């Protein structure tokens, strides 16, 4: 086999190898998957701590409203009790019982309000802290997605440029050698030919140490394949 045939095939293989590399880089492109997961987790955390804060502030408002209602009721009872309308001892006793019950409830509410005054500020600080963390991650995610979009565009352009070169190069490759190469390439994720590492005579595709007969065949300009991964081999000293 003339060395020109192998050289032409190697030119084609280099295009295909670069195409495979672009596809792999596109598949592995970081579009912010990790950041998106962090955002989702932070959203759940923010919902949790914000909910806790809102529950405390809501309870405080409810208790304040309740105490306001109690104060109004006490005023009304006081007006009725000392306005001369109530004369029956039984009515007076009932009013006094109601007043005592309302004051007990008001005292209980006040006690809880004092607790809430201590609990609410830390809860608010916690909610603010996690909300800031969420905002930061969202900005980081948005930035990564913009960068990923630009990177994907670059990869697409690189792929189109390489793909456009392939037909002309394939035309000048020995047909039988091309057919053999295409069959191998189809079985190995688009990589049908790899270079031999001349420092230790290993296949750069799978790392296998190549036997002397394979190396000699390459030096004799024969199309040789790795016996392990079955890809065709390119040996610089054999093709030049």
C-alpha positions as CSV (number, residue, x, y, z in Angstrom):
1,X,0.0,0.0,0.0
2,X,1.5,3.3,-1.1
3,X,2.2,5.8,1.7
4,X,0.2,8.4,-0.1
5,X,-3.0,6.4,0.5
6,X,-2.3,6.2,4.2
7,X,-1.4,9.9,4.4
8,X,-4.7,10.8,2.7
9,X,-6.6,8.6,5.0
10,X,-4.9,10.1,8.0
11,X,-5.9,13.6,6.8
12,X,-9.5,12.4,6.7
13,X,-9.1,10.7,10.1
14,X,-7.8,13.9,11.6
15,X,-10.9,15.7,10.5
16,X,-13.1,12.9,11.9
17,X,-11.2,12.8,15.1
18,X,-11.7,16.5,15.5
19,X,-15.4,16.2,14.7
20,X,-15.6,13.5,17.4
21,X,-13.8,15.7,19.8
22,X,-16.3,18.6,19.1
23,X,-19.2,16.3,19.6
24,X,-17.8,15.1,22.9
25,X,-17.1,18.7,24.1
26,X,-20.7,19.6,23.1
27,X,-22.1,16.6,25.0
28,X,-20.0,17.5,28.1
29,X,-20.6,21.3,27.9
30,X,-21.3,22.7,31.3
31,X,-24.6,24.6,30.9
32,X,-24.9,25.1,34.6
33,X,-26.3,21.7,35.7
34,X,-24.6,21.9,39.1
35,X,-25.6,25.5,39.6
36,X,-29.2,24.7,38.6
37,X,-29.3,22.0,41.2
38,X,-27.9,24.4,43.8
39,X,-30.5,27.0,42.8
40,X,-33.3,24.4,43.2
41,X,-32.0,23.4,46.7
42,X,-31.7,27.0,47.7
43,X,-35.2,27.8,46.5
44,X,-36.5,25.1,48.8
45,X,-34.4,26.4,51.7
46,X,-35.6,30.0,51.1
47,X,-39.2,28.8,51.0
48,X,-38.6,27.0,54.3
49,X,-36.9,29.9,56.2
50,X,-39.1,32.6,54.6
51,X,-42.2,30.5,55.6
52,X,-40.9,30.3,59.2
53,X,-40.3,34.1,59.3
54,X,-43.7,34.9,57.8
55,X,-45.4,32.5,60.2
56,X,-43.8,34.4,63.1
57,X,-44.7,37.9,61.8
58,X,-48.2,36.6,60.9
59,X,-48.7,35.3,64.5
60,X,-47.5,38.6,65.9
61,X,-50.1,40.5,63.8
62,X,-52.9,38.1,64.8
63,X,-52.0,38.5,68.5
64,X,-51.9,42.3,68.2
65,X,-55.3,42.3,66.5
66,X,-56.6,39.9,69.1
67,X,-55.4,42.2,71.9
68,X,-56.9,45.1,70.2
69,X,-60.2,43.3,70.1
70,X,-59.9,42.4,73.8
71,X,-59.2,46.1,74.6
72,X,-62.3,47.2,72.8
73,X,-64.4,44.5,74.5
74,X,-63.1,45.6,77.9
75,X,-64.0,49.2,77.2
76,X,-67.5,48.1,76.2
77,X,-67.9,46.0,79.3
78,X,-66.6,48.8,81.5
79,X,-69.0,51.2,80.0
80,X,-71.9,48.9,80.5
81,X,-70.8,48.0,84.0
82,X,-70.3,51.5,85.3
83,X,-72.8,53.2,83.1
84,X,-75.7,52.5,85.4
85,X,-77.3,50.0,83.1
86,X,-76.2,46.9,85.1
87,X,-77.8,46.6,88.5
88,X,-78.1,42.8,89.0
89,X,-75.4,41.2,91.2
90,X,-75.5,38.2,88.9
91,X,-74.8,40.4,85.9
92,X,-72.0,42.2,87.7
93,X,-70.5,38.8,88.6
94,X,-70.7,37.6,85.0
95,X,-69.1,40.7,83.7
96,X,-66.3,40.4,86.2
97,X,-65.7,36.8,85.2
98,X,-65.6,37.9,81.5
99,X,-63.2,40.7,82.3
100,X,-60.9,38.3,84.2
101,X,-60.9,35.8,81.3
102,X,-60.2,38.6,78.8
103,X,-57.3,39.9,80.8
104,X,-55.9,36.4,81.2
105,X,-56.0,36.0,77.4
106,X,-54.5,39.4,76.9
107,X,-51.6,38.6,79.3
108,X,-51.1,35.2,77.6
109,X,-51.0,37.0,74.2
110,X,-48.5,39.6,75.6
111,X,-46.3,36.8,76.8
112,X,-46.3,35.2,73.4
113,X,-45.7,38.6,71.7
114,X,-42.5,39.0,73.9
115,X,-41.3,35.6,72.7
116,X,-42.0,36.5,69.1
117,X,-40.1,39.8,69.5
118,X,-37.0,37.6,70.3
119,X,-37.7,35.0,67.6
120,X,-38.6,37.2,64.7
121,X,-35.4,39.2,64.1
122,X,-33.1,36.1,63.9
123,X,-35.7,34.4,61.6
124,X,-35.6,37.5,59.4
125,X,-31.8,37.5,59.3
126,X,-31.8,33.9,58.3
127,X,-34.3,34.5,55.5
128,X,-32.3,37.4,54.2
129,X,-29.1,35.4,54.3
130,X,-30.5,32.5,52.3
131,X,-32.3,34.8,49.9
132,X,-29.0,36.5,49.2
133,X,-27.3,33.2,48.6
134,X,-30.1,32.2,46.2
135,X,-29.8,35.5,44.3
136,X,-26.1,35.0,44.0
137,X,-26.5,31.5,42.6
138,X,-29.1,32.6,40.2
139,X,-26.8,35.3,38.8
140,X,-24.0,32.7,38.5
141,X,-26.3,30.3,36.7
142,X,-27.5,33.0,34.3
143,X,-23.9,34.0,33.6
144,X,-22.9,30.3,33.0
145,X,-25.9,29.8,30.7
146,X,-24.9,32.8,28.6
147,X,-21.3,31.6,28.4
148,X,-22.5,28.1,27.5
149,X,-24.6,29.4,24.7
150,X,-21.6,31.2,23.3
151,X,-19.4,28.1,23.7
152,X,-22.1,26.0,22.0
153,X,-22.2,28.4,19.1
154,X,-18.4,28.2,18.7
155,X,-18.6,24.4,18.8
156,X,-21.3,24.4,16.2
157,X,-19.3,26.7,13.9
158,X,-16.2,24.6,14.4
159,X,-18.2,21.4,13.6
160,X,-19.7,23.0,10.4
161,X,-16.2,24.1,9.2
162,X,-14.7,20.7,9.7
163,X,-17.7,18.9,8.2
164,X,-17.5,21.1,5.1
165,X,-13.8,20.0,4.6
166,X,-14.6,16.3,4.9
167,X,-16.2,15.4,1.5
168,X,-13.3,16.8,-0.6
169,X,-10.7,14.9,1.5
170,X,-12.7,11.7,1.4
171,X,-12.8,11.8,-2.4
172,X,-9.1,11.3,-2.7
173,X,-8.9,8.4,-0.3
174,X,-8.5,4.9,-1.7
175,X,-12.1,3.5,-1.9
176,X,-11.4,0.1,-0.4
177,X,-9.3,1.6,2.4
178,X,-12.0,4.3,3.0
179,X,-14.7,1.6,3.2
180,X,-12.7,-0.3,5.8
181,X,-12.0,2.8,7.7
182,X,-15.7,3.9,7.7
183,X,-16.7,0.5,9.0
184,X,-14.3,0.8,11.9
185,X,-15.2,4.4,12.6
186,X,-18.9,3.5,12.9
187,X,-18.1,1.0,15.7
188,X,-15.8,3.3,17.7
189,X,-17.7,6.6,18.3
190,X,-16.4,8.2,15.1
191,X,-12.7,7.4,15.7
192,X,-11.5,5.0,13.1
193,X,-7.8,5.7,13.0
194,X,-5.3,6.7,15.7
195,X,-1.7,7.6,15.8
196,X,1.0,5.3,17.2
197,X,3.0,6.7,20.1
198,X,6.5,6.2,18.7
199,X,8.2,6.6,22.1
200,X,6.8,3.3,23.3
201,X,5.0,1.9,20.3
202,X,1.6,2.0,21.9
203,X,-1.8,2.6,20.4
204,X,-3.0,6.1,21.4
205,X,-6.6,4.9,21.1
206,X,-6.5,2.2,23.8
207,X,-3.0,2.3,25.2
208,X,-2.1,-1.2,24.0
209,X,1.6,-2.0,23.4
210,X,1.8,-2.9,19.7
211,X,3.6,-6.1,18.6
212,X,6.7,-5.8,16.4
213,X,4.9,-7.3,13.4
214,X,2.4,-4.5,13.5
215,X,5.1,-1.8,13.7
216,X,7.0,-3.5,10.9
217,X,3.8,-3.6,8.8
218,X,3.3,0.1,9.3
219,X,6.9,0.8,8.4
220,X,6.2,-1.1,5.2
221,X,3.3,1.2,4.4
222,X,0.7,-1.4,5.1
223,X,-2.7,-0.5,6.6
224,X,-2.4,-2.0,10.0
225,X,-5.0,-2.1,12.8
226,X,-4.6,-2.3,16.6
227,X,-5.3,-5.9,17.6
228,X,-7.1,-4.7,20.8
229,X,-9.3,-1.8,19.7
230,X,-9.2,-2.6,16.0
231,X,-8.7,1.0,14.9
232,X,-6.4,1.6,11.9
233,X,-3.0,3.0,12.9
234,X,-0.9,5.9,11.7
235,X,2.8,5.6,12.1
236,X,4.8,8.8,11.3
237,X,8.0,7.0,10.4
238,X,6.2,4.6,8.2
239,X,4.1,7.1,6.2
240,X,6.6,9.9,5.6
